[in-house]
């Protein structure tokens, strides 16, 4: 049974479902006030063909909900939707841990 599972396991692996099944999630910190924002890129709808006709590109403007600072993202993907480049203006990319820490710090502070 173990040999069959190893041989055919990937055929029966659970398929991601839910709203983030086709999503790429990024976290950005804006320069204006340091607000961290979660950015969702839908692989099926947000990617556009790049000028070369083979790769994909996403340009996205992100406005945080604290000081309304703007961050502009440009993400490039290969034909299999794997990221091959990224640029950011008005902020920086951060990790999910940074995002969660920022949320926790906001939860304790008065609005």
Secondary structure, DSSP 8 states (H G I E B T S, - for coil): -HHHHHHHGGGGS----STTTTEEEEEEEETTT--EEEEEEETTTT-EE-TTSSSEEEEEEEE-SSS--EEEEEEEE-TTS-EEEEEEESEEEE-HHHHHHHHHHHHHS--
